[in-house]
Amino acid sequence: MFQRKIGILGGTFDPIHVGHLIVAQTTREIFELDSVMFVPCATPPHKSANELCTANHRLAMIQLATEWNTEFEVSDIEIQRSGKSYAIDTIQILNNAHPDAEIFFIIGSDTLKQLHTWRHIYDLLPLCRFITFSRPGHDDMSPEGLNLDEPWPCRLLDDVIVGRHMDISSTEIRYRIADGLSIKYLVPSEVEMYIAEHNLYEG
C-alpha cells in the first residue's frame, strides 16, 4: 500500500515558464498528489547539449520558480547522471529511492503519442502511472493511435486530463529575448530577473 503520491514533471525547462507551473499545480490538485518533482534533463535523446542553456542555469531557474511552493520539489538526478536522459533510468532510481510512494509521470498529449518510441517502453509502463495533460481541442486521441500493445492504450487514455489553454513555450520565450522583447508574465519574476542578470538567450 502506497503512503504517498509523487508527480514527476521532466523536461529541458529552457527556461521554465508559467505554463509548466500551471500544469504541475493542476495535476497535483486533480490527482491529489502529495508533491510534484521537477526533473530537468541533462540532454534529451533528441537534442545535443550545445542546443541547451547549461544545466546549472536551468536548474537554478527551476529552483527560483518553485522555492515558495512547499508542494513542489526539484531533483537534479538526471543532471548528476549526465549524458542522454532516459525516463526508464530515472523512474527506476526514483522507485528505489521512494519505495513507499506511487510515482505519476506527467506528460503532454504530444508526448503520449510518441511513447511507443521511448527507450524500453514496455519495461517503463509498469513502473509508474502516466498522467497526460491535454490542451483543449487536442484530446482527439484513440487507442489505435498510440501504437502500443494492450492493455496500455486504454489505461493511458483513462488518465488524460484537459487543462487550461496555455499558448506559451520555452522556444517562444527564447526568441522574444533574442529579439529584445519582454517576457514579463510568461515566466515568474524571479526567473525573468535571473535571465537578465546572466544575459541568457540573447542570441
ZAMARGU-4260 file (C-alpha; in steps of 0.2 Angstrom, whole numbers, plus 5000, padded with zeros to 4 digits):
<rodrens>
0) 5000/5000/5000 | 5007/5017/4995 | 5009/5030/5008 | 5012/5045/4996 | 5009/5050/4978
5) 5023/5059/4969 | 5021/5068/4952 | 5036/5069/4941 | 5037/5083/4928 | 5053/5081/4917
10) 5059/5092/4903 | 5073/5103/4897 | 5064/5119/4906 | 5074/5130/4894 | 5068/5141/4903
15) 5054/5136/4915 | 5038/5146/4912 | 5021/5149/4920 | 5014/5135/4909 | 5025/5122/4917
20) 5019/5128/4934 | 5001/5128/4930 | 5002/5110/4923 | 5011/5105/4939 | 4998/5113/4951
25) 4983/5107/4941 | 4989/5089/4940 | 4993/5089/4959 | 4976/5095/4963 | 4966/5083/4951
30) 4976/5068/4956 | 4978/5073/4975 | 4997/5071/4973 | 5007/5075/4989 | 5021/5084/4979
35) 5027/5087/4961 | 5045/5084/4957 | 5053/5094/4943 | 5067/5084/4935 | 5077/5094/4922
40) 5086/5083/4910 | 5104/5084/4906 | 5102/5081/4887 | 5086/5074/4880 | 5088/5060/4867
45) 5083/5071/4853 | 5095/5086/4856 | 5113/5089/4859 | 5120/5098/4874 | 5125/5113/4864
50) 5107/5116/4859 | 5103/5120/4878 | 5107/5133/4891 | 5119/5125/4903 | 5111/5113/4916
55) 5116/5123/4931 | 5107/5139/4924 | 5091/5128/4920 | 5092/5120/4937 | 5094/5137/4946
60) 5079/5145/4937 | 5068/5130/4942 | 5073/5132/4960 | 5069/5150/4959 | 5052/5147/4951
65) 5047/5134/4964 | 5055/5138/4980 | 5040/5147/4988 | 5028/5131/4985 | 5031/5118/4998
70) 5022/5105/4987 | 5035/5107/4973 | 5052/5099/4973 | 5067/5099/4962 | 5078/5085/4958
75) 5095/5086/4949 | 5096/5067/4947 | 5097/5067/4928 | 5110/5082/4928 | 5121/5072/4940
80) 5119/5057/4930 | 5124/5067/4914 | 5123/5060/4896 | 5107/5057/4887 | 5092/5057/4899
85) 5080/5042/4898 | 5064/5040/4908 | 5067/5022/4912 | 5083/5025/4921 | 5076/5040/4931
90) 5060/5031/4936 | 5069/5015/4942 | 5080/5026/4953 | 5066/5036/4960 | 5056/5020/4963
95) 5071/5013/4973 | 5073/5030/4982 | 5054/5031/4987 | 5048/5013/4990 | 5033/5020/4999
100) 5027/5031/4985 | 5017/5029/4969 | 5025/5038/4955 | 5015/5048/4942 | 5024/5053/4927
105) 5016/5069/4920 | 5017/5072/4901 | 5009/5081/4887 | 4997/5074/4874 | 5010/5076/4860
110) 5022/5066/4871 | 5009/5052/4874 | 5008/5049/4855 | 5026/5047/4855 | 5028/5035/4870
115) 5029/5020/4859 | 5046/5026/4853 | 5053/5028/4871 | 5068/5018/4877 | 5062/5001/4884
120) 5044/5007/4885 | 5037/4991/4890 | 5048/4990/4905 | 5044/5008/4909 | 5025/5007/4909
125) 5023/4996/4924 | 5034/5006/4934 | 5024/5022/4935 | 5007/5029/4931 | 5007/5041/4917
130) 4996/5057/4918 | 4993/5066/4901 | 4989/5084/4901 | 4980/5089/4886 | 4976/5106/4879
135) 4958/5110/4874 | 4955/5104/4856 | 4969/5092/4857 | 4961/5077/4865 | 4956/5068/4849
140) 4967/5053/4854 | 4962/5035/4851 | 4969/5018/4857 | 4975/5014/4840 | 4984/5030/4838
145) 4996/5026/4852 | 5004/5011/4843 | 5006/5001/4860 | 5001/4984/4864 | 4986/4981/4875
150) 4981/4984/4889 | 4992/5000/4889 | 4982/5012/4877 | 4966/5011/4887 | 4975/5013/4903
155) 4984/5028/4897 | 4969/5036/4890 | 4960/5034/4906 | 4972/5046/4914 | 4971/5060/4901
160) 4965/5077/4909 | 4961/5093/4899 | 4968/5108/4906 | 4968/5127/4903 | 4974/5133/4886
165) 4991/5140/4888 | 5000/5145/4872 | 5017/5148/4880 | 5033/5139/4875 | 5051/5140/4880
170) 5055/5142/4862 | 5045/5157/4860 | 5052/5165/4876 | 5070/5162/4869 | 5065/5170/4853
175) 5057/5185/4862 | 5073/5188/4872 | 5084/5187/4857 | 5073/5200/4848 | 5074/5211/4863
180) 5055/5209/4868 | 5048/5207/4885 | 5045/5190/4894 | 5035/5198/4908 | 5021/5187/4914
185) 5027/5172/4904 | 5039/5167/4917 | 5040/5170/4936 | 5048/5187/4940 | 5062/5178/4949
190) 5066/5169/4933 | 5065/5185/4922 | 5077/5193/4934 | 5089/5178/4933 | 5089/5178/4914
195) 5093/5197/4913 | 5107/5196/4926 | 5115/5181/4917 | 5112/5188/4899 | 5104/5171/4894
200) 5096/5168/4877 | 5102/5185/4870 | 5107/5177/4853
</rodrens>
